[in-house]
Amino acid sequence: MAMFAKQFSGSKMLSKQAIEEFQEIYLKTYGRELSFDDAAEQAHQLIRFLKFALGYPLDYQTKDVNDE
């Protein structure tokens, strides 16, 4: 889950690894496999919801550690 959270902190695009991790989490939680495209869409929706719930503007981006 750490990779998934880190990927979304400063990027609008999720890495393949982050989406695959989301697929694994979804499978373990709900017992249902998601296609890569469905997982990517649901992951983006989840992040948008979390940003909203935490009070971040939806276009808010943090500075990536690698960008320094």
C-alpha positions, 0 to 999 in steps of 0.5 A: 500500500505504501507504493500506491500512496506514494505514487499518488502524492505528487503525480496524476498518473499511477505507475504500473506497479501501483495499479498492480498493487491496487489490484492485489489489495482489491482482490484480497479485500473483495475476492474479485479480480479487476482488469488493469483499466478498471483498477486504474480507474477505481484507484484514481477515483479513490484518490480523488475521494481521499483528497476531497475527504482530507480537504485538499483541492482536487488539483493539489500536488505535493513535491516529489522527493525525487524532484529536489 
